[in-house]
Amino acid sequence: MACEFQVFGGDVPQEELNAYLVRARETFGREPNRMALRLDGDFVDIDYTFGQRPFERIRRITGYLVGTLDRFNNAKRSEEHDRVKHRVQAS
């Protein structure tokens, strides 16, 4: 996905826009959808807009909070496989 740039109060060279985009990736770990740059003399105020991250389900399994089982070793995977799942009876 390409980042959309909006510049207010002047012009910014493409090399500088690319540098702001690299800094955003390094700072936030993902690329913004939109960057609004407001120029005030030598200062630049940057407003980032990101898309929504997918929701990740977290469960407590064998005493650990996990999203997926892919980081479990063989013993922990076996423990998860052999566990007894209890059900609540309706009254």
N, C-alpha and C positions, 0 to 999 in steps of 0.2 A: 504494500500500500504506500502510495506517495504522500508525503506531507504537504499540506497546503500552507503557504505563507501569506500573511497579510501584514503589510508594512504601513505604518501611519507616521507622518511627520518627516518624510524624506525618502531617500533611496538607499538600498543596501546592496552591495555587490554579491553576486552568486556565491563566490568563495566564502564570504562571511556567513551567508545563510547556511551553507553546507557545514561550516564550523559550529554554528549554533545547533544544528541537527545532530552532529556527532556528540556534542556535549550533552544534549538531552538523552541520547541513547545510553551514554556512559552513566549519567546521573540517575535515570529512572529505570534503566534496564529494558526499555522498550521504546518504540518510535511513536511520537505523537501523531495524531491525525491532522492537527492544525496548530500553527504557531502564529500568534499575533505579536508583532514587534512595534513598540511605540518609542520613537526616537525623541530624545530631549537633550540636545547638544551632544556631549560625549557619552551620555548614558543611554542604555537600551533597556526598556522594561519588556520582559517576555512573558506572555501568557500561553500556557500549554493546554491543549485539549486532547484527551486520550479517549479511545474507544473502550467499551466495557470488556473486562476480562471474563472468560467463562467461569461459571461457578464450579468449585471443586468440593465434592462431598468429603467430609472428614468423619471417620468413625473411630470408636475405641475398640480395638481388637487386641486381645491378650495383654491388656494393660497399657497399650501404646495408642496414641492418637495418630492415625495414618490416613492418607488419601488413597494410596494404592499399595498393593502388596509387593511391588516389584523390587523394593529395597530389602525385603526380608531374606534371611539366609534359609537354607533348607530345613533346619530344625524349627525355626519360627513358622515357616510355611506349613510344616507338618502339624505343628501345634494348632494353627488356625484351622486346618482341614479337619482335625479330630475333635474340635470343641463341640460341646453340646449346646444347642440353641434352645432356650427355654421360651415357652409361650405363656401368655397370661390368659387365664380362663375368664370369660365373661360371666357375670352373676345373673 
